[in-house]
């Protein structure tokens, strides 16, 4: 062992908790205590008591001392702080020294010597270590008794593997290199021996009789052996992946069975990959070894200089892609092996469906809903997100593609905000609308008068940047989102989602690479083409090959399927058949709904069907793109407890196999002829959008009902005979008017959502039809109409109505459109009375501090708060709303009074919903226009009149 060389090796600094564990093990006890800070109730009379932020404190007990941490938002931070305090009291400094150049190599030789010693196979190690099972199987074999494949050592001893990685960093990418290092170390070991021309390793001297007896005493639990299902992945991407069966006899070694399937003479010629899929699984790839890059008797310098194996024609792209290792020749994907603390051989079947479910870049909201779920377009809130967070999905993607963990940089931005311009795009940020020169003055240290009401600093917003780097720390992708968010986590999750969404498009081959790069750059993504091409060449090649294979297969099955891989919503228009009674409860944007569904593969023109995928309960938020467009379009036409059916063309073949429980049956059905997918969906329940949930939790009756009741009072007091509801939605106000006796004779609703208008028409028609007999009805309505149109566009048919209403509508428009609406309605429509309501932004701190559905979000967030609904484009303070209403009234000769519901005008922060009541001057008479020659931009959707 006289060889020396300069070996690149480093050890990362340990955390305080890991140092405590190394020193004390199970004698270190961590106890977490939840701490609640008192909060003064700022709004008397709320139904739910206010709670302070939830913090955590940790008490660490060691044999010689006990410490208590400070308080933290996260439990792990409290534990690390307690461990750090204990280290300081003990006088222990974390070691940061790098090992000497000799240390890893000496440790590797020593580790191999230990593994082939009586000590390792003594009773204290039985049966915990996975290698024990391999030793037992090796000694129970009739031939090559006691010989262990080198690849088994490299795979199942983590310490050995880590030592090899510290000696040569790229061994994990190429199993051939790690086998070469182990063979070299075994040659220098004083207890292990290796064979010439075979990759076997064994103990030089015989084991003690007691150890041999222990190794050969236990056999497989099944005397008849076991059969397991596995998958063969051919080297050629032109050949299909196919199922295979492995048989392991009662006294056999599963490595021998795999060698036989691969056509090898013995198990020494097998290499084993790392785990594929979940880290806790035993699913691995088994493949044939090629010629080692350098002989094991070469010098250590030659070993360290050895490059990755390069062999033309035998590189297995698909297997290499899934394992992030260099795989050559045909590979067997099997889930079998010996695990920690379990003496029996672990095994489970691997089907084609399992193979197609492996992470492949096409991430969705749920990997259990292959045919229903999609990756949402936006991260709205923790409470409504279902499935892994975008940051977790992006980390999974990076690990799968052998990249470094994503690097996030969150930037805090203090927003000086004009109180008359609290606006937001879809990101819910507060825009800074001050002139650039003035903002620059403040940014450069200029002073601001304390009495200056032109600008108010409402707090910090956050913007998050993310970088994707290779294992060698070469930059691949940078994402610089322009959107800012009120919570650091929201900024982080949306940045990760932006990168994921682009990567999905790239891997799905939706468009040419250059066009993808260009589209990414317009959304704040920067790419480094040379590094990007190097890191993603393999996955792009695999996806291209699979899609080409699917196209070829599809064209063989049926000509109607040739274009199935690029179906868009416009190309695949579905006809939905809805069944069941209409409950009147419909989902809307932001609603969290729960459905049950079954997706079946059906052969056209025959009653041949196979269930591919189903779920008794699947939750998602409407309007976020969390499901395929056909499912969302169907669900939004259903009311609670209804069912629906629709058909779609086939997705890519891979999706069908991934979803199928019996992939062989799916293949046989596909091969019979043209097929389609049948979706059967039931709407089980729905939870109102966050805005409604908060309001219902804090107000009785709910705030939405209070707004309607406020409007009803003014309608009755005004003795109005005609009413128009601007932004009527699903007709909640119009529907309520039919439950009471009013002076109204004509009611009209206007909205831009045809779906909402359709629901409103059904509800109104049902009630009006029941009261169609004037002699029996107390309702004086003679006509009712619903129009499809924008409330910022004038239609003369609605001029001069007695009363107009616009409840919680303007905040869903851009702020300039809200100003335009005010001008159009008061200058052109000119109702005698106009009632407009919108949320009071200042009340959000009370609503959100008591929102029970968001306990997992940061509890100590100060003003400014997020908007009540992610679809809100702005929310005004009381001063902003008052100024808007006063300016409009003065401009158009109306008087205005400000009121509201939920809360009190005399108690801060005022009403939860602020309302303006505009009244036209008494001498201002407006004539209604019935001139047919005048343009009528609105389209009549529904028209009812009493016969």
Phi, psi and omega in degrees: 000043185269005183278140176227151177199163178274109184256128178283115180210138179220156174237133180284151179296142181271153175282157178305321182294322179292326177293318177299319180295319179298325184275322188244341180058231183284357178276000175260122184245124177254128178237120182266133178241132178273132184241129177248127178268138181291144179230132179286132179286112184270358181223095181299145175091002177293144184289332184246126178297144181278141179242144178281178180294145179270117179241169183229142176233140183242133173252122180252122179251123175243163181306325185254351180198170177220138180227154177235130185284173169283178181269142182220160177287331184244143181297317184295329177292323177294320179295316180295323179294319177296318179297320179296318178297321178294318179298320179295319178292326180279349181074026181264127176257130178302136180283130179239006183288141174278149179292157177291165182296337184271335192302309183298320181293316178297321179293324179297314179298317180295323180294317179295320177300320180292318182297332178251050178233161176297328182299315182297320183269012177288172189299333184292340179261352182271131357251032192297313188283136181302330182293338180300318179298323179290321176298317180298313181297323180294322181279345178269355180286148180284326177242159184048044183296130177083358180272130184249131176298136181299325182299332178294318177299315182296331186270318193257357173249106186296321181295318178299317180296317180294324178295319178296322179293325179289334177281315181219113193295335186264013180293331182290337179282329182233105180302336178299322183291319181292324176297320179297317179296318181293319178298319179295315180295323179294325178297327181269355181284153180266002181232342183255155178227151179234158182264160177271123177083356179231150179263061176246154177218142181208173180279133182297310181262155182296150174285161178291153180303323181296321181290318178298321179295319179294323182289328185258002185279332184254140179234174177302146183295332180265120180288343182261003182083180183227152174244134176226150178269137178222181183229135175261128177249102182297153178297318181282127180290347177287336182270143183284152170290138185221152178283148175223162179241134177250139176240127177242118181291171185298328179243022183265173181245126186298335178295329177293320180296321179291319178302320180296317179295330180273358180076028181260155183282331180204170186282352178291343182269007182262137168250151185236135180276174169292175178294144180250137182087225181294142181295333182277355183275171175248019180281121183221166176258134179242129185211168186278141178282142173264186176296133182296148183301325174216149178298152181290344178269009177287168178290159180297325178299320179295321179297317182289333179274354184296137178267168177296149180297133176234113181227120181290137170088343184247004181289127182266099186295315183294313180295320179295322181295316183287333183259347186057032174228162180278110181248135182237146180072184177295148181230148175253124176262113184221150177248092184202149178155176177261137185240171179297134170069009178234115185287335184278159178287123177277139176200148172207155185288145173241116182256175174300325177299321177298316180300314184284347176274353180299146180304125182227020178095337181275067187285144181232176176298323180218127178282355174269356180236065186298320187265000182239317189277157171224172174277119182303155181276344181210148174266108186271311179196156178298322186294330183261351181282132178242129182103185180295144178293153179305323180295324177290320178295321180292322176296321178296318178299315182295319178294320181297326183258020173057048177245165175291162177297145178302144180251119182254141174230111181262127183249130176269131182237119177275122185260110167282116191243131173295123183298345178261010184221038177283093185236175178198148167272197182298341182280355179065034179267160175268117183286146172263111186252010175294153175301148183302319183298318182291319179295323178296322179299313179294319182296330181271012174104004178297148183275158179235128181297135181298334180267003180287106182269004180287341182215138180227128177275107183273346177141192185264143166244169187227141175233137185239131174253149181224140178237139175249124183236156175284173176299332177275010179067026172276134183288131181248307182224140170236138178238121180240079181296144178271343182284144175240157187225159183277353178229137178302321182294322178297320178296318181295313183293321180289327176294316178297320181294324179297317179293315180300317182298319179292318180297324176300315179297320181297314184285336178277357180058039183293331181206171182298147185302315182298321178291324177297315178300316181296316179294325178294320181294328177289344179251020174089016178254132176245142185236150175247094194306318184295312179292320181299312181298321181295317185281331187249006180300319184293312183292325177296319180295317180296314180296321178296318179295319180292320179293320178296319178297319179295321178297316179297316180297318182296319181293333177285328184284311183195137183296333181289349182263358189302323184262019188291342187280347183231042180287131174251172181298325180289326183283337185239072181282124185260150172254119185263129176254106183263134182233152177105165182289143178281114182277348182082359180254105185247148174284153176223176180304130182094349179288135174266115186241160178234127180235159164247147183208158173224130175247124184240147173268122186237134175275132182297143175066010176219153179271055179246120189218145174224131177286122181265318188208141179206159177208134177284329178215118177227122184253144173199163181262127181292137175093002182253001181074025183283346179229167179297151186304324182296320180293316180294318179299323179292312185295323181289351175261002182253152169255167185301137179080005175269162177236159181210158178225145172201162181242149175224163173290169183288141170280182174306147183304324180302322181295323180294315179293325179295325182275336189288138172281327179235089187295330179296319178293322178298316180297318181294322179292320178298321184288347182283339181153193184295136182229167173215171178258138176246125179254130174238121188231140173235133178269107187278311182199165177215149177243128184303157176306161186308320181301311181292322181296318179296315183293321179293328181288332189253344186232141177226116357293167181304154184301323180298322179288324178296323178296317179297316180296324177298314179296320180298320180299315182290329177295315180292319181295329183277350184053040182288145176253341179231141182219138172236129179256108180280120184076052188288343180060230181274009172084029183297318179291313180299321178296320180294328179296335181278354180267351183229165179273124179226174177274000184294138175244336181222132177230142183225140175237141179232134178200161179262356180261112180291327177298314180296319178297324178296319178294318179300318181299317180298315182293315182292318181298320181299315182287318181293327179292324179294333182246035184285340181277112183300330182290332184258347187263139174268356180271129185266009182295125178258332179209150178217135181225149173234129182246142170263114181181166179272135182284356174268001179246133184277134172235119188296343181292343182251022180283139169072028176292157180296318184215140175237145179232149177208088188260118176053051181242314191297333181290346176273358178256161169295153187299322179294328177290327176295321176294320179297319178301314180302318179292316183294316186290323182273337180267330186245307179291318176045062173291155178298322177227139175231128179246121181234128177238151178202155182297146172271110184301327183293340181278350185297328180299325179285315180299313187280335177291338181249015179282109185291340184279355185239038181294335182277356178271167183302115189279345186256021182292130181267176172301146004277152181263169174286163178288161185288336180220136183293349178270354179288131179270339175199165170215131188262147169285173179298319181295319179298315182294319180298316180294319178300312183293318182295317179298317180296315182298315180294322183292327189242018175062045173243156167263158181217141174235140181255129178219206178170182177223155181078098183100200184214146179292337185267354182240128179298140005260039177085203180285147175290322178239119183264142188229136175249132178246106179268138178231129180286148179300147185294334182267359182269105181255131181246129179270134176283141183259128175241014182295118184286345182278345179281142182296138177240093185290338182281147177253129178288122178264325182207138182220123180233139174217147181285125181289000000 
